[in-house]
Amino acid sequence: MGTSTNEDAVPVAKEELLTIEGVVDEILPDGRFGVMLDNQYRIIAYTAGKMRRYRIRSIVGDRVHVEMTPYDLSKGRIVYREKIAGSPSGPRRRGIRR
């Protein structure tokens, strides 16, 4: 029996995501946001899993980085919120939970 080798096989690249910067201009229900991109297109974006896990909140006016797939340029995922000078950066103190 012959043995097959994968020396001739070309590795398939994962689809490339576009990362674009923009500004949150509207908060929508269900954890979604309206984002105006730097190229003047408006998309609907949701927060990435790690941002949701670590409770990183976005508000209107925040500058964000959005990942988009080339197949649907009307939707995206917020992966980074830029820090704003003058905003508190330390951990929030929690009240007494009962």
PyMOL commands that set and color helices and strands:
alter all, ss='L'
color gray80, all
select helices_A, chain A and resi 49-53
alter helices_A, ss='H'
color red, helices_A
select strands_A, chain A and resi 18-28+32-37+42-47+63-68+75-81
alter strands_A, ss='S'
color yellow, strands_A
deselect
rebuild
show_as cartoon
